[in-house]
Amino acid sequence: MAKKANDTKSDTYAIIEESGGQRKVTEGESIYIDLYNSGESKVGDKIEIDKVLVLGTAGGDAKLGAPYIKGATVTLEITEPMRKGDKLFIHKFRTKSTYQRKTGHRQRFTIATVAGIKG
């Protein structure tokens, strides 16, 4: 799952479905999403996400979708096309035998800023 890069506060939020999971986003926030367009997109490209589950304001009313809100979109602007995450090590070991395997994995992300929430 992707993680947040920077937090900036806004009173409008949306819960979107992205990469098989749900995440809460606010306008102006930078987020890590799974690699988009094989990392070949350009800085400033826009991504429209129409799978909006909830729209609301902090401390106010929220509009719920069933499962998505019709006509609601979240616009993301790419700020960094490809960035590598932390290295994860996988170590397999069996006792009383000479079996040991060590492999690693480094997830690739795209950093995007939430440009607009419309709905």
N, C-alpha and C positions, 0 to 999 in steps of 0.2 A: 504494500500500500504506500501511496505517496505521502509526503509530509509537507508541512508549511514552511515557507522560506522566511517571510517577514510578516509581521502583523501591523496593520494600520486600522484604526477603528472607523466604522461607518454604522449608521443605525439600520440600514436595510440589509437583510441577509437572505440567502437562498441555500437550500439543501439540494445538491445535484447528485446525479448518478454518473460516476466516472470510473472507468476501469474495473467494473464489477463491484464497486463499493459506493458508499454514500459519504459526502463531505459537505461541511457547512462553509460557505464562502461569503465574504463581504466585499463591497466595492473598494478597489485600490489595494487589495491584498495580493501578495505574491505567493504562489503555490507551486509545489512540485507535482507534475502529472506524469503518467507513464509516457515513454518515448513516443513522440508524435511524428508521423510522416518519416520514419526511419532516421530522424535527426537531420533531415535535409531541408527543413523549413527555414525561412528567413526571419530575422529579427523584425518585429512589427507585424507579422502575419496575424490574422484574426481567426479564432476558432469559435464557432457558434455551438453552444450546448443547449439542446431543447428538452433534455430529460431533467426537468425541474420538478422536484417532489414537493417542496414547501417554499413559500415566499412569505416574508414577514418583516416586522420592525422590532427592534429591541424594546421589550416591555409593552408591546402593542399586539395588534391582531396578526394572525397568521392565516394564509390561504393554503389549504391542503389539496393535493391532487389525488386522483384515483385512477391509475397510479401517478400520472403526470398532470401538470397544470397546462391546459390548452393555451397556446400563444405566448407562454413565458419562455424567455431565453436568457442565458448568461453568456456574455461575450468575453473571451479571454484573448489577451494580446501576448504573443511570444516575446520574452525578453532574453532568453538563452535557449537555443535549439537543442543542445545536448549537454548534459552534465552527468558525470559518473558519481554514483553514491558510494557509501562506505563498503569496504571489502568484507565479505562474510566468508568465514572458513568452515568447511564441513570436514569433520574428522571421524572416520570409521575405524573401529578398533575391536578386535576379538581377543579375549584373554586366552592364554595357554596355546596360542598359535602365533605364527609370524605374520598375521594379517593386519596391515595398517594401510589406510588410504587417506590422503589429505587433498582436498580440492577447494577451490575458491569460486566466489561469484561476486560480480560487481554490477549492480543494477544501473541502467541508464535512464535518466529522467529528462524532461523538458520543463524549464521554468517559465511560468506564464503569470501575468498580472490580470486580475479581474477588472476589465475595462467598463463593464456595464451590466446592470441587472434590470431586465425589462419584463414586465408582466402585469 
